[in-house]
Amino acid sequence: MILETVDLTKSFGAVKAVQNVCLQIEEGEVSSIIGPNGAGKTTLFSLITRQLKSDSGKVLFKGNDITNMSPSAIATCGIKKCFQITSIFPKMSVFENVQVAAISKQGKGFNFFSPAGRAMKEEVSSVLDSVGLSGEASKMAGNLSYGEQKRLEFAIALVTMPTLLLLDEPTAGVSPAEANNLMELVRSLVRERGLTTVFIEHDMNMVFNYSDKIRVMYLGGIVKQGTVQEIKGDPEVQKVYLGEGRK
């Protein structure tokens, strides 16, 4: 078990955004979390990475309690979150964006002119090539298309060498064709690198095509989980979450 939450809870005033969520993610799993707006999906991710502090409950990563660790310490442990809205540096080059992430992984005082530094530059170039951005390395990141910016953020995540990726609506804002290309890329690279990946997604075609397992959230809790076929065939999910049978 690479990630586990135990009765994780978060309220905002009278609103219970996440309620006693018990989540278990197996190593190597590529899974999705679905549910209507306001179900608590993004809040759950923020609690795992401690961008939000939980009211109660625990988060365990590789069996270790990380509930009260800082966001930077959690990232160092190997958990990386990619946001729905890209968080790149638009006035830096594509290469520099990934380079900064590589430096931060090494800590303060890292010297890019050392032999290790030169090897890291090669790694940055390799990561950009793997996401199809090697030809855009010198371009300002803000001049990339939105789909390319999503690829860049994925490259930034990969260069930090995570073991668990949390992707918050990775295809939001991109065309259907680019969305499929992006998810094919994500699936290929996470399989190649042996990464565990959990993604939030509203596009059910993406969910069904790229998930090993699906979890359904509603009113802050996980109410259903199963394989693609199990979720597809569940009458309650069809009616409430997939929009079938609504009046």
Secondary structure, 3 states (H helix, E strand, C coil): CCEEEEEEEEEECCEEEEEEEEEEECCCCEEEEECCCCCCHHHHHHHHCCCCCCCEEEEEECCEECCCCCHHHHHHHCEEEECCCCCCCCCCEHHHHHHHHHHHHHCCCCCCCCHHHHHHHHHHHHHHHHCCCHHHCCCEHHHCCHHHHHHHHHHHHHHCCCCEEEEECCCCCCCHHHHHHHHHHHHHHHHHHCCEEEEECCCHHHHHHHCCEEEEEECCEEEEEECHHHHHCCHHHHHHHCCCCCC
